[in-house]
Amino acid sequence: MTDTPPDRLSNDPRSKFYDEAVLERGIGIKFNGTERTNVEEYCISEGWVRVPVGKSLDRHGLPMTMKVKGTVEAWFRSEAPEQE
């Protein structure tokens, strides 16, 4: 594993951008200079994050999200596990 987070990551297991190993390490997101803890998905190169909209749910019972554009920074919250 590298020390750089992926360009795009989602915490929805149905997404093709979901990566459990990366999420276990913990990802920190800074959006427009403010650290955010409610980000569902992000893309650094395209400059957007997807965040939940209040307590609204879609027809599948999942939180409704909104894509917001801006400057995205990502980092790992913990070190990579030791490789044996």
C-alpha positions in Angstrom: 0.0 0.0 0.0 1.2 3.5 -0.7 1.2 6.5 1.6 -1.0 8.5 -0.8 -4.8 8.0 -0.6 -6.6 7.0 -3.8 -7.8 9.8 -6.2 -11.4 8.6 -5.7 -12.9 6.6 -2.9 -16.5 5.7 -1.7 -17.7 4.2 1.5 -20.6 2.5 -0.3 -19.9 -1.2 -0.8 -21.9 -1.2 -4.0 -19.6 1.4 -5.6 -16.7 0.3 -7.9 -14.6 2.9 -6.0 -15.1 1.1 -2.6 -11.9 -0.2 -1.1 -12.2 -1.8 2.4 -8.5 -2.0 3.0 -8.1 1.7 2.5 -11.1 2.6 4.6 -9.8 0.5 7.5 -6.7 2.8 7.7 -9.0 5.8 8.0 -9.2 8.7 5.6 -9.1 12.3 6.6 -10.8 14.8 4.2 -10.3 18.6 4.1 -12.8 20.3 1.8 -12.2 24.0 1.0 -9.9 24.3 4.0 -12.3 22.7 6.5 -12.0 19.2 7.8 -15.1 17.2 7.1 -16.2 14.0 8.8 -19.5 13.3 6.9 -18.1 12.7 3.4 -19.6 9.7 1.6 -17.4 9.8 -1.5 -14.7 12.1 -2.9 -12.6 12.8 -6.0 -9.5 14.8 -5.7 -8.8 15.3 -9.4 -12.3 16.4 -10.3 -12.6 18.5 -7.1 -15.8 17.3 -5.4 -17.2 15.5 -2.4 -20.5 13.8 -1.9 -22.2 14.6 1.5 -25.5 13.5 3.0 -28.4 16.0 2.8 -30.0 16.2 6.3 -31.8 13.1 7.4 -33.5 12.5 4.0 -33.5 8.9 2.7 -33.9 7.6 -0.9 -36.3 4.8 -1.8 -33.7 2.2 -0.8 -33.3 3.6 2.7 -29.9 5.1 2.0 -29.1 8.7 2.8 -29.7 11.2 0.0 -26.4 12.9 -1.0 -25.3 16.1 -2.8 -22.2 16.6 -4.8 -20.3 19.8 -3.8 -17.4 21.2 -5.9 -14.3 22.7 -4.3 -10.8 21.9 -3.2 -10.3 18.4 -1.8 -7.4 17.2 0.2 -7.1 13.6 1.6 -4.7 11.9 3.9 -4.5 8.6 5.9 -5.3 8.9 9.6 -3.1 5.9 10.5 0.1 4.2 9.2 0.1 1.4 6.8 0.1 -2.1 8.3 3.4 -4.0 8.4 4.0 -6.3 5.4 5.5 -9.7 6.2 
